[in-house]
């Protein structure tokens, strides 16, 4: 996604993110799950594609997040579904950090 096609939104303070602890954020009508993994930060859609559950309430293991409801798993880097019962990927979003502020880029309307 090109820089021109993205609108950036402040979602968290870098200093407040804990490694492998998912954070929930809302950008308009979009629910976003933000996760710090070592020195990288990832953002995916926060709603499981199997049944409505917030992925940010799940747990992170080996670069994936597990849905708290039925244990579907999603890759944090790509949003790719890696375990049933979900069969569809979740959207992944670009992330940038400026100073202590974490931004997530959503497609411009």
N, C-alpha and C positions, 0 to 999 in steps of 0.2 A: 504494500500500500504506500503510495507516494506521500511525501510530507504535505503536499498541497491538498490531498484528499482526506486529511485527518484534522479533526478538531481536538485540541489537547485540554484535558480536565484534571485539575488537582484532586488527588484522591487520598493521599497519606503523607506523613512525615517519615522520611527515611530513618531517622533516629528512633522512631516509635515502632518500626516493623521488627518483629522477632523472627529469626530463622525458622522456616517450616511452620509458621503460625498463620493460617489464612485470615485475611481481613476482608470484611464485606464493605462495599461501597455502592452508592447509587448515583448514576449520572442520568438525570432525567428519568426516563422509563427503563433504562438499562441497569440491571443488577450485575455488578462486577466483583469478582474474587481476585484479590491481589495477594501474591505470595512471594516472600523473599527466600531464595535458595542460595546460601553461601553469598556470593558477590553479585548475583543476578536477581532481577525482580521480574515476575511474570504476571500477566493479567488475562483472565479468561471470563467468559460469561458465567455468572454465579448460579445459574439454574440448570440442574441435571436434565438431560434430554429424555430420560426414561419416565420420570414422574416428578412433579414439582417438589424440589428439595433444594436448599441452599448448599452448594458445594463448600462454601466458606465455613460451614458447620461440620465438615468432614475432617479427615486427617490426611496429612501429607507423608508419603513414603516413597523414596527412590525416584523423585522427580514426577510423581503422580499424586493426584488428589482423589480420595475415595468418598463417594456420596454417603452421607450418614444414614440414608433411608434403606437402600437395597444393595449397597456396596459396588455400584458401577464405578469404574475408574477412568480418569482422564489425564492425559499427558499435559503438564503445565506449560511446556514450551509451545506446543502446537494445538492444544485443545482436542487432540485425537482421542476417541474413545478406545480404551484398551481392555475393558472387561464388561461383560454382560451384567445386568440385563439391559443397560443402555446400548443402543446400536448406532446412534448418531453422535457426531462430534459436537463440541461446544465451540463457539467463536473464541478466537484468541485475539488479543489487542496489543498494539505496540506500547512500549513503556519508555519513558525517559525520566532522568533525574537531573534537576537543576538545584544545586546547593543541597538543602535538606528536603526539598519538595519532590514528591513522586507524581508524575503525570501519566494518565492513560489516554491514548488516542482512539477516538471513535470516528467512524466514517462520517464525513459531512453529509448532511441531508440534502 
